[in-house]
Amino acid sequence: MAKQTGETVLLYHIEGEKGRMLKALLVQNGIRIRSVKPEQYGQPIGFLAGVKGIEPWEGTYQGEDFPEEMMVLKGIFGRRLDMLLGLMRREGISIGLKAVVTEQNMLWDSVKLYEEIREEHEAMTQG
């Protein structure tokens, strides 16, 4: 079984001033950051986030990019997660699509995770 260690955040399309602010906030709180590029979208989320025991898949992603910002958190739970989200709100940093690495999604690629949380986000904002 793969083991999650350390706090890491995967960032997708979070750039400019918002990206600088978010990265500074994460670094100040000792959280590792990885900006994921489209050619890495075919790799398992767990591998990108540094989950021990999850190996990279062969090949480079050649499919469509997705346009939205997305943030994926590994190893950040409970009060630590509440604190991080509170700091983001206080700083005016809003990311609509957020997920936590789980046993269920750590073997998904970035596109599958994006599609799943996009669907959930739409259902929550419309319902």
N, C-alpha and C positions, 0 to 999 in steps of 0.2 A: 504494500500500500504506500502511496506517495505521502510524504510528510511535509506539512507547511511550517516554515520557520521564517522569522523576520517579518517586518512590515514593509510592504512594497505597494506602490500605486502605478498602474499602467494608465497612460494618458493617450487619448486618441483625438487629434484635431484640436487640442487646447493650446492655442498659441497667442501671440501678441501680448498686450498688457495683462489680460486675464491669465494667460499661461505663466507669465513672469510672477504674478502675485501668488498663484497657486503653488508653483514650484518653490518659492521662497517660504511659504507657509509650511509646506511638507518638509523641507530641509530643516527649518527651525525646530520641527518636532521629531527629527531623527528618522524620517520615513524615506526610504529609497524610492527613486522615481525612474520610470522607464517610459520614454516616448515611443510608441509603437508606430512603425511605418507600414504603409500598405503592403509592401513585399513580405512582411512578417505575418500578415493576417491568416495565413494557412497553418501557422504553428499552434500547438495546444496552448490555451490560456495559462495552464499550470507551468508549462516550460517558460513562457514569456515572463511570468511572475516569479520564477525562481523556486518553484516547488520541487524539493528533492525527489528524485526518482522518476520524474517525467522528462523524457528525452525528446529532442526535436524530431520533427518529421522531415522526410526528404522533399526537396523541391522548393520552389519559390511561388508564392501566391500570384496568380495572373488574372484574377477576376476583378469585378467592379469594386471600387472604393465606396465607402458610405460617407455621407456628407456631415453627419452630426458629431458633436463632441460626446465623448464617452470616457468614463473613469471607472477603473476596475481595481478594487482594493483587496490585498491579500494580507492576512494576519492582523487585521484591525477589526476589533469587535467591542461590544458592550460600551462601557464608559469612554473608552479611547475613541471609538467610532462617533459617539455622541459629541465628544469634545471637538473632534476634527470637523464634523458637519457644522457645529455651532460656530467655530472659527471661520469657516467658509461663509456662513450666512453673515456674520459680523463684518467681514471684509467685502461683502457684496459679490462673492464668487458663486455663480449659479451654474451647475452642470445638470442638465435634465436626465441624462442616462448614466446611472450609476449601478454597479453590481459588486458583489463580494465573491471572491473565489471560493467555490464549494466543492465537495466531493463529486457532486453531480455535474458541474460545469467545467472542471479543470481540464478535461480532455476535449472540450469543444474548441473550435477555432474562433477567431475574433468575429467573423461574419455571423456564425450561428449565435454567438452570445449577443451580438448587436441586434439581430432579428428578434431574439427572445425578449430582451429587455425593452426594445422598441415597442413590441406588441403590448407588454405589461404597462409601459408608460402611457401608451395611447388609451388603454382600457381604464387606467386610473384617472387620467385627466378628462376623459369623456364621460365617465360614470360617476 
